Amino acid sequence: MSDPLARARRIVVKIGSALLVDFDRLRRDWLKSLCADVASLKREGKEIILVSSGAIALGRRALKLRDGALRLEESQAAAAAGQVRLAEAYADGLAAEGFVAAQILLTLGDTEERRRYLNARATLRTLLALGAVPVINENDTVATAEIRFGDNDRLAARVASMMEADCLVLLSDVDGLYTADPTQDSRARHIDEVAHITPEIEAMAGGSNSGLGRGGMTSKLLAAKIATAAGAEVLIAKGRNANPLAAIRTGALHTRFLAGSTPAAARKRWIAGGLKIEGALVIDAGAARALEDGKSLLPAGVRAVEGTFERGDAVAVRDSEGRELARGLVAYHAADAQRIAGRRSAEIETILGYRGRDEMIHRDDLALTASSK
């Protein structure tokens, strides 16, 4: 069997609570083996992002909270205590392999509100460029029942989408999707590969078998739908044993969900057709040629700014005759965009009083539209 991670450049790995924690105690030897797997992948030049559960489970033990369901404020308190311990454990495990761990706490709004989305993505990209391993968890200490992800499967899928990951690995207490619950039905058959998540596939999902985690197979299928739509393949695999990523690479049982396109293509489609346009930038002929060559839009090429928009909003890019050439996520709000339009990137800090992005719209946040062809 070929290595399903061989061609992936950027991989998001989600770790469930049941893997990290036994009876509210951290499985340190298992975590050490996971960090060794991550280090091996990084030495091959791959970028790894971890999305880890376990903070509440660790924190409730430290705070001596009762067994059973916790009230929201108790869960938040447990998360606050547990996040410290979880971050320390990852920092120690990765440091032993020669890598730096960096903790990131996200809420649902950080992946849905475009300004916060851009900030979170920029931070993660910088950490990856510096060789660090981001370790992400939901910010349970501030999220309310109405604004939370609800499970880290969905958080991991949103991160994979936001970061244009090639692959999302969901490590859990199950080794993939079955036609029925294998603990209940002896005729249940393992599904090796899923090309499309159909209603029939969704009907195969069951509940969580773990007393620690919130996500069962239903949440994993939802995560797979989000991630594959964004161009990432998804692997669901059992991670209970040591070196779970190495096991996947050498043939351990898992279910593979195929992506519908590449991450870059999926993102371009989203920008081109999935967002409300809040304004427009009018550009000169030189900037138009640069966009056709796949380059970013720099302030120097902008001749006019139309509309009222905020940083991270979607705007149209037009030529002097009003033809739409592209759409993109703008790096400045309208007032600042007007101030730096036509100016060199080196002048931005002097004009605005702060060091912003060199690009008005980065090429990764820009999609050429049909009317430009």
N, C-alpha and C positions, 0 to 999 in steps of 0.2 A: 504494500500500500504506500502511495506517495505521501510525502509530508505536506499536510494541508496549510502549513504556515510558511512554506518555502518561499513563495512569491510575494508574501505580504511585506509591505514596507513599514506600515504603521498599524499596530495592533492594540486594541483595547481589551483588557481582561477583567471580567467581573468575578469577584470572589464572594461566595455566599457565606452567611453567618455560620451555618452548620459545618463548614470546612475549617473555619478559623477558631471556633470556640467549642469546647466540650464542657458542658455543665458550668458555664460562665468562666471557664479558664482558657487562656490562649494556648493553642497548639503550636508551641514554639518550634518544635522540630519540623512540623509540616511547613510552617511559614519559612523556615530556613531553606527548605528544599524548593519552595516556590521562588524565593529570591535567587537561588542558584539557576533555576530555569530562565528567569527574566534576564539575569546576567549573560547567560549563554546566547540568548536571542539578541541582546544589545551588542555583544561582541561580533555578531554577524552583520552589524550595521542597521538593525531594525530599531524603530522607536516604539516604546512600550508605555501605555497608560494603564494604570490599575484603578478599578472602581471597587472599593472594598466595603462590605458590610461588617458588622461586628462591634461597632462602638457602643450601641445600647446594651448588648449582651455583656460586654466587659464592664460597662459603667454601673449596671444594676448590681453586679457583685461587689464592686468597690464601695457603693453607697448602701449596701445591705438592704436593697429593696425586696419586697415580697415576691413570691412566685406568682405566675399568672399574668393576666393583662395589666398593663400600666396605664394610668391616666396620662393625657397629653403632656402635662407639666412634669410628670415623673419621667416620661420617655425623654423629654428634652434635657432634664437634669442628668439622666443616665448617659445620654449622648455626650454631654459636656465633659463628664468625667471619663467616659470611655474613649473619646477621640484623642485625648492626651496619651493614653496608654497604647492605642492602636498606632498612632503616628510614631511613637517612640520605637515600637516593635518593628515597623517597616524601616525606619531610619537605621536601626541597628542591623537588621538583616541585609539590607542593600549595601550598607557601608562595609560589611564584611566581604562583599563581592567587589568593592571598589567603586560603587555608584552612590549618588546622592538622591535621597527621597525628598519629595516636596509635597506637602499637604495642601489640597484644594478642597474647600467646602462650597458646594453649590446648592442653590434652591431652584425650583421650577422656573422662576422668573429669569434666572441667569441664562437659561437656554431658550427662552421665548421672547423676551424683550430685546430688541436688536442691539441697543447700545450696550447693555450688560453682556449680551452674547459676544459682541466684538471684543470687549475687554477680557472676558474669560478666555476666548480663543487666542487672543494675542499673548496672554500670560502663559497659556499652555504651550503655544508654539515656541515662545522664548525658552521655557524650561527644557523642551525637547532639543532645541538647538544647542543648549548648553550641556546636554548629555544627562540631564536629570531624569528621574522616573516620577512623574506626577502620581500621587495617590489621592483619589477623589472619593468623597462620601457626600451624601446629602447633608445639608446643614440643618440637622434635626433640632438644633438648639434654638433656631428662630423660625423655622417653617411651621405653619399651622396646618390643621387637618385639611383646610381648603386649598392650600397653596403648595402642597408637597407632592413629590413624585409617587410616594406610596410603596415603591420597591426599587431596589437598585438595579434590577434588570432594565427597567425603562430609563433610569438615569444613565446607565451604561450605553444604551442605544442612542440616546440624545447626544452623549459625548462622542460616540463613534460618528454620528452624523455631523456634528459641529466641527470635528477635527478631520473630516474626510478620511477616516480610517479605512484600510483595505479589509480588515477582518475584526470581528467581535467574537471573543470567546467567553461563553457563559459557563463558568465552572460551578457545579452544584452537587447535590447529593443524588442526581440521576444521570444516567449515561446517554441521554438523548430522548427522542420522541418514540413512543410505541403506539401501535394501533389501539391499544387499550391499556388500562393500568396493569402492569405486569405483576403487581402484588395481589391483584384481585382476579386476574384472568390468565390462566396458564396458556391460553392460545395467543396471547399478545405477541405481536411481532415488532421487532425493532425496525425503525425507518432510518436507513443510512443517508439518504439525500432527499431534499425537498426543493423542487425547482420553483414552485409557486405555492403560497400559503392560501389554500382554498377553504371553503366552509367545511369540507370533509376533513382537512388537516386540523382545523380549529376544533372540530368536534372530538378529536383524540385527546385533547388536553384535559388534565385532571387537576386536583388540588395539591397544595404543598404537603409533603410528608414530614417536614421538619417542624419542630416546635420552636425554633429560633427565628427562622426566616419568614418574610411576608410574601415571598414570590413563589408560586407554583408554576406548573407548565403553562398555564394560561398567560401569566405575566411574561414568560420566556417567548411565547409565540408573538405576543404583542411587541416585545422588544425586537424580535426577528423581523417583523413587518416594518418597523421604523428603520432599522439598520439596513436591511436589504434594499428598501426604497431609496436610501441615501448612497447606495453603491457598495456597501460592505457585505462580504460573506459573513455568515454567522455559524459558529460551532457551539453546540450544546454537548457538554461532556461531564462525566463524573470526575470530581476532583478530590475525592476523599483520601486517596493514597498519596504517598510522597511523590514529588516531581511530576505534578499533573500535566504540565505543558509538554515536558519531554515524552510523557506517555502518549499524548495525542499525536506527537510527531512520529512516533514509532509504531502506530497502529492501534492504539486503544480505541474502544468502541465510542462512537459519537455520532450525532446527527449534523449534517452539513446543509445549510440553507443557502442557495445560490443567489447572488446579487443580480439585479436586473440590468445594471449598467456599471460604469466606473464611478467612484466617488466624485470626481471632477465633473463628469457629464451630468450627474444627478443634481449637483449643486448649481450648475449653470442653468438647468431647466427651472429650478426653483426660483432663481433670481430673475430669469427672463419672463416667467409667466405666473409665479405664485405669490407675488407681493403687490400691495397697493403702491402706486407711484405717488410720491409726495411733492415732487418738484422736478426741475430740469437744470442741466448744465449745457450751455452752448459752447462748442469747441471749435478751434481753427482747423485748417486742412492738415497741418502737421500732426496734430494730436489725433485726428481721424486716421491718418496712415499708421500711426503708432498702435492704435487699438486694433487695426486689421492685422498687424504683425504680432499680436498677442501681448502687447506691453500695457503697463498701467497708465492711468490718466493722471498726469501731473498738473499742479496748479497753473504752471506756465501756459498750458494749452487751453485754459478755460477763458472764454471771452465774455460770458454773461451767466448770471445765476438767477433762476426763476423759481418763485414759490417760497413757501415757508416750510422748512424741514429741519429735523434734528439729526445729530450724528447717528449713523447706523440705519437711517431710513433709506428706502429704495427711491432712486431718482432716474429719470430718463436722461440719456446723453444724445444731444442733437447737433447737427451741423448748422451753419449760418443760414441755410435755406429752410430750416425747420424739420428736416428729415431725421427720424429717430435712427440712431446708429447702434445704441446699446442701452442696457440698464445695469445699474449696480448699486451697491451699498456705499453711501458716501461717508467719508471719514471726518467730516466737519459739519456743524450745523450751518444754516443758511447765512447768518450774519458773518461768521468767520470765513465761510467759503467766498463771500463777496470781497472780503478784505484781502484775501491772498490770491484771488483770481488774476491770472496773467503774471504772477510773480514766481521767481525761482524758489525751489524747495529750501535752499539754504537761507532764505529770508524769512521763513515762517516764524521762527522763534522771535526775531526782532519785531515783526509786525504784530503778532498775537500775544507776545509776552510769555509763551510757553512752547515747549518743543512737542509739536504734534507729529502726525505721520507725514512722511515725505510725499505720499501720493494723495490726490484728492479721492480717487477710487483705486484700490489695489487690483491688480489683474485677477487675483483669486476671487474677488468680490464683484466681478464684472462679466456680463454675458452679452455678446453681440446678438442683436435681434434680427428677425427675418427681413426687415426693411432695409438692413445694411447690406444685403447680399444681392 
